[in-house]
Amino acid sequence: MKGLLIISGLGVLAMLAEIFKFKKLLLPMVLLGIVAAYAFNFMEWTNEYSISYFSNMISFDKIGIAFSGIIIATAFFWFILANDYFEEDTNVVDHFALVLFALVGALMLTAFTNMTTLFLGIEIMSIPLYVLAASQKKDLRSNEAGFKYLIMGSFASGFLLFGIALVYGASGSFDLEKIREYIALNSSGMPMFFYVGVIMIMIAMCFKVSAAPFHFWAPDVYQGSPTLITALMSTVVKTAAFAAFLRLFMVGFAGVSEVWTGILAGIIALSLVVSNFSAAMQTNVKRMLAYSSISHAAFMLMVVLANIRSNISVDAILYYSLAYSIGSIAAFGVLYNVTRKNTESIEAFNGLGKRNPLLAFCMTVAMLSLAGIPVTSGFFAKYFVFTTMIGTHYKWLLILAVITSAIGAYYYLKVVIAMYYKKPIHEEAVVIERSNVLVITLTTVIVIVIGIVPGLVSEMFKF
């Protein structure tokens, strides 16, 4: 809770930076604020803190605190990586405020206990991102990305609100616990429109996590947005959306799982097939990562599909979120520095092993992790997902996931092959800022460490 209040305060502070002329101090202040937010978040793990006025709307239980910790840590790395992005832009104060308020919305999604807070969290997170996606005003692709994101996001919000209205009409409450009680007491006599509301909410959330067939916005938005904003969408936004998905369908709607699990299984299967085959045909690295993110969304949805079996499900999605977020920060950090003066095609990585061996090594580790190759964190992320699914009736999804993961290895390794086995288009070395070197190296080390010692994360998030 205190972490959310600190990040909110930082957002307000960023808006005042232009008036009181402390723009140059803004980045260090934001980084210190994020460290403070993480520290308070950590302290609340053992001493739960809540404000009674808000307790029926938002409550940071241990699951919420765990997801918040991943989001805050990812945001810290992102802000260091975005150091020169903020320096170059004339609208630096506006962009700081927009990113921080998007972070506020993300934190709300990890801990909502009321559907009103769910909607507010999604909108607070999404609206700044619509602006940030279109922030390169002279770039037509960026304008298109922002417009497409706005239209599709608004469409998803319409589904969400309609679904919430239908659920409220049946249960008489927006509160998740009361909805859960209503389901338990009326399991045999609920109106049909309640089930329709649940499905509409699921469709809206599938839009937010870009699961097929609700993924059409993702490739264009990822490709058109500034690379660092794409990194933010791929990590912080994705983690927050899955925290919300988990809370909705493993707490609120678990009692009617027979209604939505079959539909969700179909969405997962379609996501695995569409994403991996589409990604294999891409030559633009950002677009390829966009399609691959749909595949990762499918894996995380598999944990939700496994439903309430034990804490194993929560541990699996927490580990996957952390592994995917850290690996993505490393990958997008390299992509940002390599393609700054070049195209975003795979050819831009040709010969990177000679031009900058450190960047090439870090990108290799990130690609191997996203592909799920041992001994990286991505391997154990997928292993834990398979562990949660093995006791369900959806073993056919496991087979499909293994087959499509093999296709995933193909398109990730294309980047690795380009870095070490192809002649570079430009011979000059790739020089990057020390802050970027620090973030890329540190995230790469984390990917390797939590891959070698995966139990470290489960011990960290022990419930």
C-alpha positions in Angstrom: 0.0 0.0 0.0 2.8 2.4 0.9 4.6 1.6 -2.3 1.5 2.6 -4.3 1.2 5.9 -2.4 4.9 6.6 -3.0 4.7 6.0 -6.7 1.5 8.2 -6.9 3.4 10.9 -5.1 6.3 10.6 -7.6 3.8 11.1 -10.5 2.5 14.3 -8.9 6.0 15.4 -8.2 7.0 14.8 -11.9 4.1 17.1 -13.0 5.5 19.9 -10.8 9.1 19.5 -12.0 8.7 22.0 -14.9 7.1 24.7 -12.7 9.7 24.5 -9.9 12.6 23.8 -12.3 14.0 20.6 -11.0 13.8 18.6 -14.2 17.5 17.5 -14.0 16.9 16.0 -10.5 13.8 14.1 -11.6 15.5 10.8 -12.6 17.5 10.4 -9.4 14.4 11.3 -7.3 12.3 8.8 -9.2 14.9 6.0 -8.8 15.2 6.8 -5.0 11.4 6.8 -4.7 11.2 3.4 -6.5 13.8 2.0 -4.1 11.8 3.3 -1.2 8.6 1.9 -2.6 10.3 -1.5 -3.0 11.6 -1.3 0.6 8.1 -0.6 2.0 6.7 -3.3 -0.2 9.2 -5.8 1.2 8.5 -4.7 4.8 4.8 -5.2 4.3 5.4 -8.9 3.4 5.8 -9.8 7.1 3.8 -6.9 8.5 0.7 -6.4 6.4 -0.3 -2.8 6.2 -3.7 -1.6 5.0 -5.9 1.5 5.3 -9.3 0.6 6.6 -11.0 3.1 4.4 -9.7 1.3 1.3 -9.8 -2.3 2.5 -13.0 -3.1 0.7 -11.6 -1.8 -2.6 -7.9 -2.6 -2.6 -5.8 -4.8 -0.3 -2.2 -5.8 -0.6 -2.2 -9.5 0.5 0.9 -11.6 -0.1 0.1 -12.4 -3.7 -0.4 -8.7 -4.4 2.8 -7.7 -2.6 4.7 -10.4 -4.6 3.5 -9.1 -8.0 4.0 -5.5 -6.9 7.6 -6.4 -6.0 8.2 -7.8 -9.5 6.6 -4.7 -11.1 8.6 -2.2 -9.0 11.9 -4.0 -9.5 11.3 -4.2 -13.3 10.3 -0.4 -13.3 13.6 0.4 -11.5 15.6 -1.4 -14.3 13.5 0.3 -16.9 14.1 3.8 -15.6 17.8 3.3 -15.6 17.7 1.9 -19.2 15.5 4.9 -20.3 18.0 7.4 -18.9 19.0 8.9 -22.3 15.4 8.5 -23.6 14.3 11.1 -21.0 17.3 13.3 -21.6 16.7 13.7 -25.3 13.0 14.4 -25.2 11.7 17.9 -24.9 8.6 16.6 -23.1 10.6 14.8 -20.4 8.4 15.9 -17.5 5.2 14.7 -19.2 6.7 11.4 -20.1 8.0 10.8 -16.5 4.5 11.5 -15.2 2.8 9.3 -17.7 5.1 6.3 -17.0 4.7 6.8 -13.2 0.9 6.9 -13.4 0.9 3.8 -15.7 2.9 2.2 -12.9 0.2 3.3 -10.4 -2.5 1.6 -12.4 -0.3 -1.6 -12.7 0.1 -1.7 -8.9 -3.6 -1.3 -8.4 -4.2 -4.3 -10.6 -2.1 -6.5 -8.3 -4.3 -5.9 -5.3 -7.8 -5.0 -6.2 -10.6 -6.6 -4.3 -13.5 -4.8 -6.1 -14.4 -4.7 -9.8 -14.5 -0.9 -9.6 -10.9 -0.8 -8.6 -10.1 -3.3 -11.4 -11.6 -1.0 -14.0 -9.8 2.1 -12.5 -6.5 0.2 -12.4 -6.8 -0.8 -16.1 -7.7 2.7 -17.2 -5.0 4.4 -15.1 -2.5 2.1 -16.6 -3.7 2.1 -20.2 -4.5 5.8 -20.9 -0.8 7.0 -20.3 0.3 4.1 -22.6 -1.9 5.3 -25.4 -0.1 8.6 -25.3 3.4 7.1 -24.8 2.9 4.7 -27.8 2.3 7.7 -30.0 5.0 9.9 -28.4 7.2 10.0 -31.5 5.1 12.6 -33.1 7.0 12.8 -36.4 6.9 9.0 -36.9 3.8 7.8 -38.7 4.2 4.3 -37.3 4.2 5.6 -33.7 1.0 7.7 -34.4 -0.6 4.6 -35.9 0.4 2.5 -32.8 -1.1 5.0 -30.4 -4.3 5.3 -32.4 -4.7 1.5 -32.8 -3.9 0.9 -29.1 -6.5 3.5 -28.1 -9.2 2.0 -30.3 -8.6 -1.6 -29.3 -8.1 -0.7 -25.7 -11.4 1.2 -25.6 -13.1 -1.7 -27.3 -11.8 -4.1 -24.6 -12.9 -1.6 -21.8 -16.4 -1.7 -23.3 -16.4 -5.5 -23.0 -15.1 -5.3 -19.4 -17.7 -2.8 -18.3 -20.6 -4.7 -19.9 -19.3 -7.9 -18.2 -19.0 -6.2 -14.8 -22.5 -4.8 -15.2 -24.0 -8.2 -15.9 -22.1 -9.8 -12.9 -23.3 -7.0 -10.7 -26.9 -7.4 -11.9 -26.9 -11.0 -10.8 -24.8 -10.9 -7.6 -25.6 -7.3 -6.4 -22.0 -6.6 -5.6 -18.7 -5.5 -7.2 -16.7 -7.1 -4.3 -14.9 -10.3 -5.3 -15.4 -12.0 -2.0 -19.2 -11.3 -2.1 -19.4 -12.5 -5.7 -17.5 -15.7 -4.6 -20.1 -16.2 -1.8 -22.9 -15.6 -4.2 -21.6 -18.3 -6.5 -21.2 -20.7 -3.6 -24.8 -20.1 -2.4 -26.4 -20.1 -5.8 -24.4 -22.7 -7.7 -27.5 -24.3 -9.2 -29.7 -21.3 -9.8 -27.7 -18.4 -11.3 -29.2 -16.5 -14.2 -27.6 -17.1 -17.7 -26.5 -13.4 -18.0 -24.1 -13.9 -15.0 -22.2 -16.5 -17.1 -22.3 -14.1 -20.1 -20.8 -11.4 -17.9 -17.9 -13.7 -16.7 -17.1 -14.6 -20.4 -17.2 -10.9 -21.4 -14.8 -10.1 -18.6 -12.5 -12.9 -19.7 -12.6 -11.6 -23.3 -11.6 -8.1 -22.1 -8.7 -9.5 -20.1 -7.6 -11.6 -23.0 -7.4 -8.3 -25.0 -5.2 -6.8 -22.3 -2.8 -9.7 -22.3 -2.9 -10.0 -26.1 -4.0 -13.6 -26.3 -5.3 -14.8 -29.6 -7.7 -14.1 -31.3 -7.7 -10.8 -29.4 -4.1 -10.1 -30.3 -4.4 -8.1 -33.5 -3.3 -4.8 -32.0 -0.1 -6.1 -30.4 2.3 -6.6 -33.4 1.5 -3.1 -34.8 1.6 -1.4 -31.4 4.8 -3.1 -30.4 6.5 -2.3 -33.7 5.3 1.3 -33.9 5.9 2.4 -30.4 9.3 3.7 -29.2 11.4 0.7 -28.3 11.6 1.6 -24.6 7.8 2.0 -24.4 7.5 -1.4 -26.0 9.7 -2.8 -23.3 7.5 -1.2 -20.7 4.4 -2.7 -22.2 6.0 -6.1 -22.5 7.0 -6.3 -18.9 5.2 -4.1 -16.4 1.9 -4.1 -18.2 1.9 -7.8 -18.9 2.7 -8.7 -15.3 0.0 -6.4 -14.0 -2.6 -7.8 -16.4 -1.8 -11.4 -15.4 -1.9 -10.5 -11.7 -5.5 -9.2 -12.4 -6.4 -12.2 -14.5 -5.2 -14.6 -11.7 -7.1 -12.7 -9.0 -10.3 -12.6 -11.0 -10.5 -16.2 -12.2 -8.8 -18.0 -9.3 -10.6 -16.1 -6.6 -13.7 -14.4 -7.9 -14.9 -16.8 -10.6 -13.3 -20.1 -9.5 -16.7 -21.4 -8.5 -17.9 -21.3 -12.1 -14.7 -22.7 -13.6 -16.7 -25.2 -15.7 -18.1 -22.3 -17.7 -14.8 -20.6 -18.7 -12.1 -23.2 -18.6 -13.1 -24.8 -21.9 -13.1 -21.4 -23.6 -9.8 -20.5 -22.1 -8.3 -23.8 -23.2 -9.3 -22.9 -26.8 -7.8 -19.4 -26.5 -4.5 -20.8 -25.2 -4.3 -23.4 -28.0 -5.0 -20.7 -30.6 -2.4 -18.3 -29.0 0.3 -21.0 -29.1 -0.2 -21.8 -32.8 -0.8 -18.3 -34.1 2.0 -16.6 -32.2 4.8 -19.1 -32.9 4.0 -19.6 -36.6 3.6 -15.8 -37.1 6.8 -15.0 -35.2 8.8 -17.5 -37.3 7.9 -15.5 -40.4 9.0 -12.1 -39.1 12.2 -10.2 -40.0 11.5 -7.3 -37.7 12.8 -8.1 -34.2 10.3 -6.0 -32.4 7.5 -7.5 -34.3 8.9 -11.0 -33.6 9.0 -10.2 -29.9 5.4 -9.0 -30.1 4.2 -12.3 -31.5 6.4 -14.2 -29.0 4.8 -12.3 -26.1 1.5 -13.8 -27.2 3.1 -17.3 -26.8 4.3 -16.3 -23.3 0.8 -15.1 -22.5 -0.5 -18.5 -23.4 1.9 -20.2 -21.0 0.8 -17.9 -18.2 -2.9 -18.5 -19.0 -2.2 -22.2 -18.6 -1.5 -21.6 -14.9 -4.9 -19.9 -14.6 -6.5 -22.9 -16.5 -4.9 -25.3 -14.0 -7.2 -23.5 -11.5 -7.0 -23.7 -7.7 -4.9 -26.8 -7.0 -2.4 -25.5 -4.6 0.2 -22.7 -4.1 2.1 -24.3 -6.9 0.0 -22.4 -9.4 0.7 -19.0 -7.8 4.5 -19.8 -7.5 4.5 -20.8 -11.2 3.0 -17.6 -12.5 5.1 -15.5 -10.2 8.3 -17.2 -11.4 7.2 -17.0 -15.0 6.4 -13.2 -14.6 9.8 -12.5 -13.1 11.7 -14.6 -15.6 9.9 -13.1 -18.6 10.1 -9.5 -17.3 13.8 -9.7 -16.6 14.6 -11.5 -19.8 12.6 -9.0 -21.8 14.3 -6.0 -20.2 17.7 -7.5 -21.2 16.4 -8.2 -24.8 14.8 -4.8 -25.3 17.9 -3.1 -23.8 20.1 -4.7 -26.4 17.6 -4.0 -29.2 17.3 -0.3 -28.2 21.1 0.2 -28.4 21.7 -1.9 -31.5 18.9 -0.4 -33.6 19.1 3.2 -32.6 20.9 4.1 -35.8 19.8 1.1 -37.9 16.7 -0.7 -38.8 14.9 -3.1 -36.4 15.4 -6.0 -38.7 17.4 -9.1 -37.7 20.1 -8.0 -40.1 20.9 -5.1 -37.7 22.3 -7.8 -35.4 24.7 -9.2 -38.0 28.2 -9.5 -36.6 27.3 -8.1 -33.2 29.5 -10.8 -31.6 32.5 -8.9 -33.0 31.2 -5.4 -32.8 30.2 -5.7 -29.1 30.8 -9.1 -27.5 29.1 -8.2 -24.2 25.9 -7.1 -25.9 25.9 -10.2 -28.1 26.4 -12.5 -25.0 23.6 -10.7 -23.1 21.2 -11.0 -26.1 22.1 -14.6 -26.5 21.2 -15.3 -22.9 17.9 -13.4 -23.2 16.9 -15.2 -26.4 17.7 -18.6 -24.9 15.7 -17.7 -21.8 12.7 -16.6 -23.8 13.0 -19.8 -25.8 13.1 -21.9 -22.6 16.5 -23.4 -23.1 18.4 -24.7 -20.0 20.1 -23.4 -17.8 18.3 -20.1 -18.1 15.3 -18.9 -16.0 13.0 -19.4 -19.0 13.4 -23.1 -18.9 12.2 -23.5 -15.4 9.4 -21.0 -16.0 8.0 -23.3 -18.6 8.8 -26.4 -16.4 6.8 -25.0 -13.5 3.9 -24.3 -15.8 3.9 -27.9 -17.1 4.0 -29.0 -13.4 0.8 -27.2 -12.7 -0.9 -28.6 -15.8 0.1 -32.2 -15.5 -2.7 -33.0 -13.1 -5.5 -31.5 -15.2 -7.6 -32.9 -18.1 -5.7 -30.6 -20.6 -2.6 -32.7 -21.2 -3.1 -32.2 -24.9 -2.2 -28.5 -24.3 1.1 -29.6 -22.9 1.9 -31.6 -26.1 0.9 -28.5 -28.2 3.0 -26.2 -26.0 6.1 -28.5 -26.4 5.7 -28.6 -30.2 5.2 -24.9 -30.6 8.1 -24.1 -28.2 10.3 -25.9 -30.7 9.2 -23.4 -33.4 9.9 -20.7 -30.8 13.5 -21.9 -30.5 13.9 -21.5 -34.3 13.0 -17.8 -34.4 14.9 -16.9 -31.2 18.0 -18.6 -32.5 17.8 -16.7 -35.8 18.9 -13.6 -33.8 21.8 -15.6 -32.2 23.0 -16.9 -35.6 22.9 -13.4 -37.0 25.1 -12.1 -34.2 27.8 -14.8 -34.5 27.7 -16.2 -38.0 26.8 -13.3 -40.4 28.8 -10.4 -41.7 27.9 -7.1 -40.2 26.2 -4.4 -42.3 28.3 -1.7 -40.4 31.8 -2.5 -39.1 32.0 0.1 -36.3 31.7 -1.0 -32.7 28.4 -0.5 -30.9 29.1 2.0 -28.0 26.5 2.3 -25.3 26.1 4.3 -22.0 27.4 2.8 -18.8 24.0 2.9 -17.2 22.7 0.7 -20.0 25.6 -1.7 -19.8 24.9 -2.0 -16.0 21.2 -2.8 -16.5 21.7 -5.2 -19.4 24.5 -7.0 -17.6 22.7 -7.2 -14.3 19.4 -8.5 -15.8 21.4 -11.1 -17.8 23.1 -12.3 -14.5 19.7 -12.5 -12.8 18.4 -14.6 -15.7 21.3 -17.0 -15.3 21.2 -17.1 -11.5 17.5 -17.8 -11.1 17.8 -20.4 -13.8 20.6 -22.2 -12.0 18.9 -21.8 -8.6 15.2 -21.7 -9.3 14.3 -22.5 -5.7 15.6 -19.0 -4.8 12.5 -17.4 -6.2 10.1 -19.8 -4.6 11.8 -19.3 -1.2 11.6 -15.6 -1.7 7.8 -15.7 -2.4 7.1 -18.4 0.2 3.5 -18.1 1.4 
